[in-house]
């Protein structure tokens, strides 16, 4: 929290303890496209525009024989959210909220169905508890199995359940704090997922 600009990913958090009540609290700043922040005391700054020619912390002279590219020229669009919270960012599920802002749902038109109706809700994958975040679900390159990659987000050892309802499959896995796991779901239900 020195005020220096630092590279981040899709969120930054400032948390602390109130001096009078000794209660932990904080706020996370989440965004979908800007990845440089600074924090000084209790203030968070987000760099919205920047260009390589001026992105030096120390002033520099531009070489007149080299025309630099300017990445943030023109109109900028971004989505950001403030997430105030009790306790720390881990309990506030800041990582999951950042993923929700950065991976918006995609609406698709569906063709007619034989019975003329779709269920009100449906899910291809269900992962519990919420501190386990799935980053990849894809078909294996060497067959019809599914490969899933997930990680633990709250710095806590976690027993998780991953369910693929349409395949009728579920897998239990134990994640260490911040652990990334890659799991393989064989297409053949007689084979064990691992």
Secondary structure, 3 states (H helix, E strand, C coil): CECCCEECCCEEEEEEECCCCCCEEEEEEEECCCCEEEEECCEEEECCCCCHHHCCCCCCCCCCCCCCCCCCCCCCCCCEEEEEEECCCCCCCHHHHHHHHHCCCCCCCCCCCCCCCCCCCCCCCEEECCCEEEEEEEECCCCCCEEEEEEECCCCCEEEEEEEHHHCEEEEEEECCCCEEEEEECCCCCCCCC
